[in-house]
């Protein structure tokens, strides 16, 4: 009898929690989709995705590094806008995280022994670090630390 009562209490607690989380989920989705600003954010995120996809594989040296820098700056603007709106659009924030990860992977893949040995490495390193600093503003883990560890290898 005691076990049955405990199981019933646990089931009741789960049924009470589930509607709240479902309500919160729907609320966040509705709030995140209001206004034309959201359409602009989605459009910008799609443009960034296309720009990242257009990069040569594997990335080399400073080729198209300016495009990655522009993408990182746009991501920073998008994240600033999302935070100004209260940071409630979880879906777009996750997209920003994914795009920042793609840009960071692109930057890290550029850093090779051959690049480090080049005469103009300091110039390229400065460009990469500036881009990584823009990514730091939209990431939980610093991109500059990842890039520095790639250079130190």
matplotlib code that plots the C-alpha trace (Angstrom):
import matplotlib.pyplot as plt

x = [0.0, 2.8, 4.6, 1.4, 0.8, 4.3, 4.0, 0.7, 2.2, 5.1, 2.8, 0.7, 3.8, 4.9, 1.5, 1.6, 5.1, 4.6, 1.9, 4.0, 7.0, 4.7, 3.2, 6.6, 7.8, 4.8, 5.2, 8.8, 8.0, 5.2, 7.3, 10.3, 8.3, 6.8, 7.7, 9.6, 12.9, 12.7, 12.4, 15.5, 17.4, 16.4, 17.4, 20.8, 21.4, 20.6, 23.0, 25.7, 25.1, 25.4, 28.6, 30.1, 29.0, 30.7, 34.1, 36.7, 37.4, 39.9, 40.4, 43.9, 45.9, 44.1, 42.0, 38.4, 39.3, 37.6, 34.3, 34.7, 35.4, 32.2, 30.2, 31.5, 30.6, 27.1, 26.7, 27.7, 25.1, 22.4, 23.2, 23.1, 19.7, 18.5, 19.7, 18.0, 14.8, 15.2, 17.0, 13.8, 14.3, 16.0, 15.9, 17.8, 20.3, 21.0, 21.5, 24.0, 25.8, 26.0, 27.2, 29.9, 31.1, 31.4, 33.3, 35.6, 36.2, 37.1, 39.6, 41.2, 41.6, 43.5, 46.3, 48.9, 52.6, 53.0, 50.9, 52.9, 56.2, 55.0, 56.5, 53.1, 51.9, 51.6, 49.2, 47.1, 47.2, 45.9, 43.0, 42.1, 42.3, 40.1, 37.5, 37.8, 37.2, 33.9, 33.0, 33.9, 30.9, 28.4, 30.0, 30.0, 33.6, 36.1, 37.1, 40.4, 41.5, 40.9, 42.8, 45.7, 45.9, 46.0, 48.8, 50.8, 50.7]
y = [0.0, 2.5, 1.7, 2.2, 5.5, 6.7, 5.7, 7.5, 10.6, 10.5, 10.1, 13.1, 15.2, 14.3, 15.2, 18.5, 19.4, 18.3, 20.9, 23.7, 22.8, 22.5, 25.9, 27.4, 25.9, 27.3, 30.7, 30.9, 29.9, 32.5, 35.3, 34.5, 34.8, 38.3, 41.3, 41.9, 42.0, 38.2, 37.8, 40.0, 37.8, 34.6, 36.1, 37.2, 33.8, 32.1, 34.5, 33.6, 29.9, 30.3, 32.3, 29.6, 26.9, 28.7, 28.5, 26.3, 23.0, 22.8, 26.5, 27.8, 30.8, 34.1, 33.1, 34.2, 35.1, 38.5, 36.6, 34.7, 38.0, 39.5, 36.5, 36.7, 40.4, 39.7, 37.0, 39.4, 41.9, 39.1, 38.0, 41.6, 42.0, 38.8, 39.8, 43.2, 41.4, 39.6, 36.4, 34.5, 33.2, 30.0, 28.6, 31.6, 31.6, 27.9, 28.8, 31.5, 28.9, 26.5, 29.2, 30.3, 26.8, 26.5, 29.7, 28.6, 25.3, 27.2, 29.4, 26.5, 24.5, 27.4, 27.2, 24.7, 24.4, 25.9, 28.9, 29.5, 29.4, 32.0, 35.4, 37.1, 34.9, 37.8, 39.7, 36.6, 35.8, 39.3, 38.8, 35.4, 36.7, 39.7, 37.3, 35.1, 38.1, 38.7, 35.0, 35.4, 37.7, 35.0, 31.9, 30.5, 29.2, 31.7, 31.2, 33.1, 30.4, 27.7, 29.6, 30.3, 26.6, 25.8, 28.2, 26.9, 23.3]
z = [0.0, 0.9, -2.4, -4.4, -2.7, -3.4, -7.1, -7.3, -5.7, -8.2, -11.1, -9.9, -9.5, -13.0, -14.5, -12.7, -13.9, -17.6, -18.3, -16.9, -19.0, -22.1, -21.3, -20.9, -24.2, -26.1, -24.4, -25.4, -29.0, -29.3, -27.7, -30.0, -33.2, -32.8, -34.9, -38.1, -36.3, -35.9, -39.7, -40.1, -37.6, -39.3, -42.7, -41.3, -39.8, -43.2, -44.9, -42.4, -42.9, -46.7, -46.4, -44.1, -46.5, -49.4, -47.8, -49.4, -47.6, -46.1, -45.4, -46.0, -44.8, -45.1, -48.1, -47.4, -43.8, -44.3, -45.0, -41.7, -39.9, -41.4, -40.4, -36.8, -36.6, -37.9, -35.4, -32.7, -33.9, -34.0, -30.4, -29.2, -30.8, -29.2, -25.8, -26.2, -26.8, -23.5, -24.8, -25.1, -28.6, -27.7, -31.3, -32.7, -29.9, -30.6, -34.3, -33.3, -31.2, -34.2, -36.6, -34.1, -33.8, -37.6, -37.8, -34.9, -36.7, -39.8, -38.0, -36.2, -39.4, -40.9, -38.3, -39.6, -39.3, -42.8, -41.9, -38.6, -40.6, -43.2, -43.1, -42.8, -40.0, -37.5, -39.8, -40.4, -36.7, -35.9, -38.3, -36.8, -33.2, -34.1, -35.5, -32.4, -30.2, -32.0, -31.4, -27.7, -27.4, -28.6, -27.0, -23.5, -24.0, -25.3, -29.0, -28.4, -26.0, -28.6, -31.2, -28.9, -28.1, -31.8, -32.3, -29.4, -30.7]

ax = plt.figure().add_subplot(projection="3d")
ax.plot(x, y, z, "-o")
ax.set_aspect("equal")
plt.show()
